[in-house]
């Protein structure tokens, strides 16, 4: 029997056409998209499959990514009865994990993350918020440079530990731009300002926390079929109280994705990514274990064969 972890991508994995092959070839996918459209009064068929400006807006991208992830997971679980050892996601993907483990209905999840995106956008208004990817810099050097910058009054924080040599920082965009040369002097191969209007996983989002907590308290249930690895702690949890507390903290704390994968490395043989392929690329630099990404019917069929 294959021991596997189900993993779910986060914001930034969105693209026009995502989920279209599922929609065209699966009645289940069409019904899930129709129900989500009715629930939020959003034309997800148009949002996902037609060129538009909304897909890059935080609230729409989060809802769209989660919806496609849950379509991929639902179609997979219809054919594969092997239970995963763990679920985990990258930032937004942890909400997909909640839905996959049974504690959050997928329609509630779509609405919850849509509002999460709005809360994040509202918190960043007037903050000149931004994010920057750093390549080729060690955790220790990055932490030292960021700490020194904070002591000098700059508003920057580590937001994501993706893999060795890939860290994302968040904060005030002007401060990020001013630090670009410093990071390169310290050894960063590249410092790339991302096309983001929010600063995720840093204290700029503190005002969003109470609103998100209220939504979590409302919609998260007590049923957890599978442990979830927390972005905040890189440890497993399996109850509502922990889910609410950790996902509230997740808004202002760094995503420890690399640490999360390493924490379960000895327990799994395979990773299955639902609805995207960004994490497959990141995993190649973290683990020797294989990652299968399910993004359409062909990759779904390939994944199912792994469990035959």
VMD Tcl script that draws the C-alpha trace (Angstrom):
set ca {
  {0.00 0.00 0.00}
  {1.24 3.48 -0.87}
  {1.57 5.93 1.98}
  {0.95 9.37 0.53}
  {0.31 12.97 1.51}
  {-2.24 15.12 -0.30}
  {-0.91 18.63 -0.94}
  {-2.69 21.75 -2.15}
  {-1.26 24.83 -3.93}
  {-1.64 28.41 -2.76}
  {-2.12 31.85 -4.26}
  {0.08 32.48 -7.26}
  {-0.79 29.17 -8.92}
  {-3.86 30.64 -10.65}
  {-4.00 30.88 -14.43}
  {-6.69 31.26 -17.07}
  {-7.91 27.83 -18.17}
  {-7.28 26.07 -14.87}
  {-9.83 23.30 -14.38}
  {-11.20 23.56 -17.94}
  {-10.41 19.97 -18.87}
  {-12.20 18.77 -15.74}
  {-15.20 20.96 -16.65}
  {-15.36 19.64 -20.20}
  {-15.10 15.97 -19.30}
  {-16.63 15.56 -15.84}
  {-20.22 16.04 -14.74}
  {-19.02 16.27 -11.13}
  {-16.69 19.15 -12.02}
  {-19.43 21.01 -13.89}
  {-21.82 20.61 -10.94}
  {-19.20 21.80 -8.44}
  {-18.46 24.91 -10.52}
  {-22.18 25.63 -10.98}
  {-22.86 25.32 -7.25}
  {-19.94 27.59 -6.37}
  {-21.18 30.14 -8.92}
  {-24.64 30.10 -7.38}
  {-23.27 30.27 -3.83}
  {-21.14 33.38 -4.37}
  {-23.02 34.88 -7.34}
  {-19.77 34.68 -9.31}
  {-19.56 33.25 -12.83}
  {-16.71 30.82 -12.14}
  {-16.92 29.40 -15.65}
  {-16.06 32.84 -17.03}
  {-13.59 33.61 -14.21}
  {-11.63 30.41 -14.77}
  {-11.77 30.00 -18.54}
  {-11.93 33.48 -20.09}
  {-9.29 36.22 -20.08}
  {-10.23 38.63 -17.31}
  {-8.72 40.95 -14.70}
  {-10.49 39.47 -11.69}
  {-8.55 36.20 -11.52}
  {-5.46 38.08 -10.27}
  {-7.43 39.82 -7.50}
  {-6.79 38.12 -4.17}
  {-10.39 37.21 -3.29}
  {-11.10 35.73 -6.73}
  {-7.79 33.91 -7.10}
  {-8.12 32.28 -3.67}
  {-11.68 31.10 -4.33}
  {-10.75 29.83 -7.81}
  {-7.65 27.91 -6.70}
  {-9.51 26.23 -3.85}
  {-12.42 25.29 -6.13}
  {-10.16 23.68 -8.75}
  {-8.14 21.92 -6.05}
  {-11.28 20.43 -4.57}
  {-12.52 19.32 -7.98}
  {-9.21 17.52 -8.55}
  {-9.36 15.94 -5.09}
  {-13.01 14.90 -5.44}
  {-12.40 13.22 -8.80}
  {-9.33 11.45 -7.41}
  {-11.11 10.23 -4.27}
  {-13.97 8.86 -6.38}
  {-11.50 6.36 -7.86}
  {-8.84 5.90 -5.17}
  {-9.95 4.63 -1.78}
  {-6.50 4.70 -0.19}
  {-6.56 7.23 2.66}
  {-3.69 9.73 2.82}
  {-1.38 9.83 5.81}
  {-1.57 13.64 5.91}
  {-2.92 16.68 4.15}
  {-1.05 19.94 3.87}
  {-1.21 23.07 1.76}
  {0.82 26.13 0.97}
  {-0.90 29.09 2.67}
  {-4.34 29.15 1.00}
  {-3.84 25.45 0.32}
  {-4.29 24.68 4.01}
  {-7.95 25.66 3.60}
  {-8.23 23.14 0.75}
  {-6.72 20.60 3.14}
  {-9.43 21.44 5.70}
  {-12.09 20.73 3.11}
  {-10.43 17.50 1.98}
  {-10.28 16.17 5.54}
  {-14.02 16.70 5.98}
  {-14.05 19.58 8.45}
  {-15.16 22.18 5.93}
  {-17.73 21.78 3.15}
  {-16.17 22.81 -0.16}
  {-18.82 25.48 -0.79}
  {-18.27 26.94 2.66}
  {-14.54 26.79 1.95}
  {-14.90 28.68 -1.34}
  {-16.89 31.41 0.39}
  {-14.55 31.50 3.38}
  {-11.41 32.04 1.30}
  {-13.17 34.58 -0.90}
  {-13.80 36.61 2.25}
  {-10.26 35.84 3.48}
  {-8.99 37.52 0.32}
  {-11.19 40.53 0.97}
  {-10.00 40.75 4.59}
  {-6.38 40.66 3.42}
  {-6.99 43.31 0.77}
  {-8.71 45.60 3.27}
  {-5.88 45.19 5.78}
  {-3.30 46.20 3.15}
  {-5.10 49.31 1.92}
  {-2.85 52.33 2.30}
  {0.05 50.17 3.49}
  {2.03 50.12 0.21}
  {2.14 46.36 0.70}
  {4.34 44.05 -1.34}
  {6.26 40.79 -1.45}
  {9.70 39.81 -2.73}
  {11.18 36.42 -3.64}
  {14.80 35.79 -2.70}
  {16.79 33.10 -4.50}
  {20.09 31.60 -3.36}
  {20.09 32.89 0.21}
  {20.25 30.66 3.28}
  {17.61 30.85 6.01}
  {20.13 32.03 8.58}
  {21.48 34.90 6.48}
  {18.00 36.01 5.46}
  {16.80 35.95 9.06}
  {19.82 38.01 10.15}
  {19.35 40.61 7.42}
  {15.60 40.90 8.02}
  {16.12 41.25 11.79}
  {18.67 44.04 11.27}
  {16.32 45.80 8.84}
  {13.50 45.65 11.38}
  {15.77 47.15 14.04}
  {16.47 50.05 11.69}
  {12.73 50.69 11.34}
  {11.94 48.86 8.12}
  {8.67 46.96 7.84}
  {9.73 43.64 6.32}
  {9.22 40.07 7.48}
  {9.90 36.54 6.26}
  {6.65 35.22 4.74}
  {7.47 31.84 3.15}
  {10.17 29.21 3.61}
  {9.60 27.42 0.29}
  {12.78 25.39 -0.11}
  {16.50 25.72 0.51}
  {17.49 28.87 -1.33}
  {13.97 30.15 -1.96}
  {12.44 32.48 0.61}
  {9.69 35.07 0.21}
  {9.58 38.23 2.31}
  {6.68 40.61 2.79}
  {6.08 44.12 4.05}
  {6.24 47.71 2.87}
  {7.07 47.77 -0.84}
  {9.43 50.74 -0.56}
  {11.35 49.01 2.23}
  {11.57 45.85 0.14}
  {12.94 47.79 -2.82}
  {15.51 49.52 -0.61}
  {16.69 46.15 0.72}
  {17.20 44.57 -2.71}
  {20.87 45.59 -2.97}
  {21.54 44.46 0.61}
  {20.16 41.00 -0.05}
  {22.28 40.70 -3.18}
  {25.39 41.84 -1.29}
  {24.68 39.08 1.24}
  {24.64 36.46 -1.52}
  {21.15 36.39 -3.01}
  {21.29 35.43 -6.68}
  {18.04 37.24 -7.35}
  {15.63 39.50 -5.45}
  {12.35 39.65 -7.35}
  {9.54 42.01 -6.42}
  {6.34 40.02 -6.93}
  {3.17 41.29 -8.57}
  {1.19 41.30 -5.33}
  {-1.03 43.97 -3.84}
  {-1.09 42.27 -0.43}
  {1.65 41.41 2.05}
  {0.82 37.88 3.18}
  {2.00 36.21 6.39}
  {3.19 39.31 8.20}
  {1.86 41.71 10.88}
  {0.35 44.04 8.26}
  {-2.55 41.58 8.25}
  {-3.26 41.78 11.98}
  {-6.53 43.66 11.43}
  {-7.77 40.76 9.28}
  {-7.31 38.20 12.05}
  {-10.53 38.76 14.06}
  {-12.64 38.67 10.88}
  {-11.03 35.46 9.68}
  {-11.37 33.87 13.12}
  {-15.11 34.59 13.13}
  {-15.48 32.94 9.73}
  {-13.48 29.91 10.85}
  {-15.57 29.55 14.00}
  {-18.70 29.67 11.87}
  {-17.80 27.14 9.19}
  {-15.12 24.71 10.42}
  {-16.57 21.51 11.86}
  {-15.22 18.85 14.21}
  {-14.75 16.06 11.66}
  {-11.13 15.48 10.66}
  {-10.56 12.22 8.79}
  {-6.86 12.96 8.27}
  {-4.26 15.03 10.15}
  {-3.27 18.37 8.61}
  {0.26 19.73 8.82}
  {0.14 23.34 9.96}
  {1.95 26.04 8.00}
  {2.69 27.79 11.29}
  {4.19 24.92 13.31}
  {5.01 22.26 10.67}
  {3.24 19.86 13.06}
  {0.02 17.88 12.71}
  {-3.37 18.92 14.08}
  {-6.77 17.25 13.85}
  {-9.44 19.30 15.63}
  {-11.42 22.51 15.18}
  {-9.84 24.45 18.05}
  {-6.35 24.00 16.61}
  {-7.55 24.74 13.07}
  {-9.09 28.05 14.12}
  {-6.11 29.13 16.21}
  {-3.46 28.11 13.70}
  {-5.17 29.53 10.61}
  {-5.72 32.82 12.42}
  {-1.99 32.90 13.23}
  {-1.13 31.86 9.67}
  {-2.16 35.31 8.43}
  {0.77 36.96 10.21}
  {3.27 34.09 10.54}
  {5.58 32.63 7.89}
  {4.57 29.58 5.88}
  {6.95 26.80 6.87}
  {6.36 24.69 3.80}
  {9.88 23.29 3.57}
  {9.81 22.34 7.24}
  {6.36 20.76 6.81}
  {7.48 18.47 4.01}
  {10.60 17.47 5.94}
  {8.54 16.71 9.06}
  {6.62 13.92 7.29}
  {9.39 12.75 4.97}
  {9.82 9.40 6.72}
  {6.08 8.67 6.81}
  {5.17 8.97 3.12}
  {6.23 7.39 -0.17}
  {4.52 9.86 -2.49}
  {3.00 13.34 -2.64}
  {-0.13 14.04 -4.68}
  {-0.76 17.70 -5.57}
  {-4.36 18.55 -6.33}
  {-5.23 21.32 -8.79}
  {-1.78 22.70 -9.63}
  {1.85 21.83 -10.24}
  {3.73 24.61 -8.42}
  {4.38 22.47 -5.34}
  {5.75 19.66 -7.49}
  {8.53 21.99 -8.57}
  {9.20 23.16 -5.02}
  {9.20 19.59 -3.70}
  {11.97 18.58 -6.11}
  {14.32 20.78 -4.09}
  {13.13 19.47 -0.71}
  {12.56 15.74 -1.01}
  {13.69 12.74 -3.04}
  {10.15 11.38 -2.92}
  {8.06 11.75 -6.08}
  {5.25 14.30 -6.43}
  {2.34 13.73 -8.84}
  {0.32 16.78 -9.86}
  {-3.32 16.44 -10.92}
  {-4.34 19.31 -13.20}
  {-6.52 17.62 -15.84}
  {-8.11 14.30 -16.75}
  {-4.89 12.87 -18.20}
  {-2.85 13.54 -15.05}
  {-5.77 12.28 -12.97}
  {-5.70 8.98 -14.86}
  {-1.94 8.75 -14.40}
  {-2.27 9.36 -10.66}
  {-5.01 6.74 -10.29}
  {-2.76 4.16 -11.95}
  {-0.16 4.72 -9.23}
  {-2.65 3.26 -6.74}
  {-3.94 0.41 -8.90}
}
mol new
graphics top color blue
foreach p $ca { graphics top sphere $p radius 0.5 }
foreach p [lrange $ca 0 end-1] q [lrange $ca 1 end] { graphics top cylinder $p $q radius 0.2 }
display resetview
